[in-house]
Amino acid sequence: METVARRVEMMDLMSDEDLLILCGEDVKADLIGGVMVVQTPASFRHQRLERFLLSLLGMYVEEKGLGEVVASRMAVYLGRGYIFEPDILFVTTGRLDIIKETHVGGAPDLVVEILSSSSAYYDRGIKREIYERFGVKELWLLDPYGPEGTQFLVRKGERFEEAPMEGGIYRSQVIEGFWLKADWLWPEGEKFPPVRKILSELMSA
């Protein structure tokens, strides 16, 4: 069966250098098999969830000394013709050498993509395939509107397998001791709980 990645690879290709020339720091875009896909501006709901997770992950990883959490707009070079800008990424302490001044040169240990109507097709399809192909260990595809459209994927051998929330909790496979509650990601009233309160719960477990 022909994959989404293969269909994209058959299109007219753009080089890595072309992408850097055409897209400045103000343009968020992915290079997918040599095809530039410009991402539309994020919604407020998307931005709120991204900000919450970035703060929580960043503070937890810093407290534990586990590595580095990087926000959106950092280019990830996975292979020739594949440059992605995930919403959030994490690299463990032992692999920090892949983080360069202008890009990440290799597969992060964890990638977080927050879905939108314009990005879900790529995030669930070809980008998932490429993250899997190039060795990402854990991938979160988060639907900002609820758990029904959300997937947590972990590497088993050469492939991703879905790891469901159990009892409303998802436990990360690559960030030691870190977990997420559904109530944190999709709170009633849409007000996220204080990050420091959650951090205290995580650190005391």
N, C-alpha and C positions, 0 to 999 in steps of 0.2 A: 504494500500500500504506500502511495506517495505521501510524504509528510508535508506539513505546512512549511517546514524549513526548506525542503527540497524545492517546493514551488517558488518560494521567494528567491532562492539561489539561481533560478532560471531567468530572473528579470535582468534588465540593464543594471550594471553594478556601479557603485560609487566607492572610491577608495577611502581609507581611514583619513588620509590627509585632506581629501575634499570635504569631509564632514567638518573637520576642524576649521577649515577656511570659511565655509558657509554658515556655520553656527557659532555665534559668539556666546559669551557667558549668559546672555539674556534669553537664549533659545534652548529649550529642553527638547532633545531629540535622541532617538536611538538609531544606530546603524545596524540593520538586520539583514545579514547576508548581502551587504553592499547596497541595500535600499534604505534611504533615510526616511524615518517615520517621525514627524514632528508631533509632540504631545500638546494637547490643548491645555489651557490654564486650568489649574485644579479648582474644584469647588470648595466652599467654606467647610463643608463636612469632611472632605478629604484632608484639608489643611489642619483641621483640629485634631483629627486622629493621628496624622503624621507627627504633629508637634508633641502630642501626648506620648506617643511611643518613643520618639527620639529622646525626649527628656528622661523617660523611665529607663529605657535601655542604656542610655549614656551614663546616667548616674549609677545604675547597678554595676555595669561593667567597670566603671572607674573605681567604685568602692571595692570591688573584688579583685581588681588588677587582672582582668581576663583578656584584655585586648583593646580594640578600638572600634567605636561606633561612628559611622560616617553618614552624613545627611545627603539628601538629594542634590543633584548637580555635579557630583563627582563621577567622571566617566570611568567605566569599568571595561578594560580591554580583555575580552575573552578569547578572541582568535581573529585572524584576518577577516575583516568585513563584519565583525560583531563587536560593537561598542554600545553598551547599555548605560543608562542612568537610573538605577533603581531608587526608590523612595528612601530606603534606609538599607545599610549593609553593615555587617560585623565581620571583623577579621581577628582571629585569635592571636595571642601574644607571640607564639612561635612562628607566625607567618607575616608579621608586620612589615617585613621587607618588601612585600608586594605593593604597599601604599607609597606612591611617589608624590612629588609635589603637585603634579597636574592630573594624575589619574591613578587608578588601581590596576596593576598589571597582572591580572590573573583572577581566578574564581574566588570570591569571598566565601567565608564559611557559612554565613547566613545572608539571605537576601529577603527584603520585605518589599512587596509591591502592593500598593493600595489601589484597588480597582475603581475604574470609572466607566461610563458608557462608551467612551472613545478608546480606552486602553485595554479593556477586558479581553477582547478578541486576541490581541497580541500576547498579553500576559498569560492567559490560559493556554495559548497555542504555541507559537514559535518560540517565544521567550522562555517558556517553561522547558521546551525541548532543548534549547541551547544552554540554559542553566544546568540542566541534567547532563548534557553531553560534555560540558567543560568542567564538571566536578564540584558544583555548589553542593554543600552537604545538607542544607535546610532551606526551604523556600516557603514563605508565608504569602498567600494570595488573600488579602483581606478585603472583604466587602464592607465599606463603611456603613451600610444600611442594616447589617445583621449577619448572624452566623450562617444562615442558609446558603449564602453564596461564597462563603469563606473556605479555604483549604489550607491545611498545614501539611507540607510534604517533606519527607525525610529520605535521605539516601540509604538504600539497601542494595549493596553491591554497585551495579552500574545504573540502577534505575531509582526513580522516586516512588515512594509509597505514601499514601495518605495516612496521616496519624490523627484520628478524630479527637475532639475534646472529650474527656471522660469526667462526668459530673460537672460539666461546665468549666473545666480547667484543661489547659494545654501546657505540657511541660516540654521546654526546649531540649533538643538533643545536643546542641552545640554550645549553648550558654549555660554553664554549670550552675545548677540550683535555681534557674529562672523559670517562672511559669506565668501564665496569663489566665485571668478569669474572664468569662464572657461578660460578666457584669461590669468589668473595667472597660472593655472595648465598646460595648453597646449599653451604656447606662440608661436607666429610666430618666426621662427628662433631659437626656442628651447632655448632662453635665458630668464631665469626667471627674473621678475622685482625685484628691490631692496626691501628687506624685510622691511626695515625701512620706505620706501615710502608707502608701503601697510599698515603698522602698523599705520602710521599717518592718512591715510584715514579711517581706522577702528575706531581709537580712536576719530576722530573728527565728526563721524556720530551721 
